[in-house]
């Protein structure tokens, strides 16, 4: 199931979904708390762990995203989905991938052709294979966000995540 991209946790808007490996759940939890981001749910699989947390700080006026570079030590990896970056402004989800504290690739689901990071084309083959970008892309399908999550999850072999 990939429909969690539209609301990972019931009654918790603006939730970030973070898959992690190469670091402990405790280290990630402490790091998020140090950045005043409330962990909401977690799970640990055989390869990837999962953490869901509030996108925004509990401090009034702190609207910046968590500093995932700080949360990703050498040997660590983070696959980050900002599921609802701004409900009021109707922005689409955002994706980031970190390894060893470095941002390797990131993009908004609004424009998959505009990718950043040290390796912006890391996911280019899977996005093209899924017809999300390139000459065969169908930009007007209702399920593009779910298809994007599915392509990313397949690339990283992320565990299945189902919403309650």
Secondary structure, DSSP 8 states (H G I E B T S, - for coil): --GGGG-SBTTB-SEEEEEEESS-HHHHHHHHHHTT--EEEEEE-SS-EEEEEESS-SSTT--S---HHHH--TT-EEEEEETTS-TTTT---EEEEEETTEEEEEEETT-TT-EESTTTTTTHHHHHHTTSSSTT--TT-TTHHHHHHHHHHHHHT-------
